Amino acid sequence: MEKLRRWYDVDFKFENPSAANCTFTGVVKKDQTLEYLLDLISKTSNVKFEMVKMPKNNKKMIKIRKNQ
């Protein structure tokens, strides 16, 4: 998530502690859209994402939750 944060200039918020402990590995191209990558992770794991636009700075925040 740290690499994605830098690549796409977004913030991540973990909605539950178990989501923060997930490990994702793989190879992705930097020119893929953030939405594509998050969709790919969602389809291959039990982690879900919600994208929220922050009104103060117009920056995107991605809320991450792990389904039990």
N, C-alpha and C positions, 0 to 999 in steps of 0.2 A: 504494500500500500504506500510505503514511503516513496518508492520510485514513481508510482502513478501520481502521487501528490505533486511531485516535482514536474513530471512531464506535462500534466494537464492543469496545473495551478488550481488545485481543488483541495479542500480539507475533508478529512474523514472523521466520522463520529461513530464509535461502537455503541450500539444500543444495549448490548448485554455482554457480560464478561467473556462468555464462551466464544463470541465472535472475534474478540481480540486475540484469541489463541489459535486461530486457524492459520494454516500455512498453505500458500499457493505457490506452485512451481510451474514453469512452462516457458515457452519462447513466444514472444509476441513482437510484431512490428510496431515501431514507434509511430508510424503514420496511421495506425488504426484509430478509430474514434473511441473515446472513453465509453460511450454507450455500448459499442460493440464488445469491448473487453469485459465490462460489467455483466452484460448479458451472457457472455461465454462462461464466466465464473459462476453465475447463477444457475446455468443449465447443468454444470458439472459438479455442483456442490449443494449443500443445504443452506447457503448464505444468500440473503436477499439484500438488495440495494434500493435506496430511495434518494433521488437527486432533488436537492432543495436549493433554490437561489437565495442567497443572503441579501436582504434589503439594504444593509448598511454599505457594503462595498461591491455589490453585484457579483460577488464570487460564488461559486458553486460549493455546496457541502454535500457529501455523500454519507447518508446514514446507512450503517451496516448492522444487520441483525442475523443471527443464526437461528434457524428454525429447529425446534427440539425434536 
